Amino acid sequence: MNIKQYLDSTYLKTAAQAELSEDDNNNVVKGFIQEAIDEGFKLIMIRPDKVSLAKEMITKAKSKVLIGTVISFPEGTNGLAEKLEEAKKAIENGADELDYVANYEAFKMGDIELVKNEIRSGTRLGLENHKVVKWIIEVAALSDDQIIQFSALIKNVVISNFKEDCLQQVFVKSSTGFYKTNDGLPNGATVPTIVMMLENASPLPVKAAGGVRTFEEAEVMIRLGVKRIGTSAAKTIANGGTSESGY
């Protein structure tokens, strides 16, 4: 198993969140992009405003590393038009994969038609432009029943609206890594949540994001059936170390 081909190396902090200057934070982003190139990770996952930078560095290096970015991050509450506009700009700038934050608050309030329309429209935009699409459901904000229902809802919308040969291009993803939980509860992927997602999203693939901190934990997720793992410590995990990061 080449674990590096499962790893989406991730850096999504703004300068303010990282408590850095814009220049220093930009240098951190460059470091993550260069590391992804040097290590041969599957993908570098960055904010939309950094996609052009990644495209320039990856093209110059003649690397096969893919570029992923997040849409409506991290709350997912932007309106559909705004989400689609952000996704279009990311595509124009060179993104290969679009990780939309689904409007999980609308889902929790029962506005299912809004959520279905969002999934249908966002997925169509990605697939029409030959991009991989992922829908982040933010498992830490959901009950077990809601994780099951949300995973199934995304699956059903995709199966109902897109051809079978597109299904492997649309993921259900666990977490943003930015959700604030109470009492130190996990805000990312856990084995129980991933099992629920796999059982109810299939045949759509699943991405485990956040909470995977060691090579062994990554192996467990892969054996369960996940196709991607999002982590800010991809090199540490690939080299058999233990990440101290929360994502």
Disulfide bonds with the S-S distance in Angstrom:
none
